Amino acid sequence: MTASATRFSRPRFALMVMLGVYPLITGLLYLVMPLTEGWSTWQRTLVIVPIMVGMMVWGLIPGVQRLFRGFLNPAVN
């Protein structure tokens, strides 16, 4: 029995991450905006970025890779 070769699709991965990042960043903005009223944009960003990066590295990206393995690694013909 031989395993079929696969090729990782960066465009598909980028699309799936984008679809995951959009609701995460939107939700974070809704949570942070009332708590940071009157803050500058760079200050809000300083609060949001570490949260977002942690959510992506330990949650979103591994989840996308696991859930969409077949879509991201199509068989090579």
PyMOL commands that set and color helices and strands:
alter all, ss='L'
color gray80, all
select helices_A, chain A and resi 10-35+41-67+69-72
alter helices_A, ss='H'
color red, helices_A
deselect
rebuild
show_as cartoon
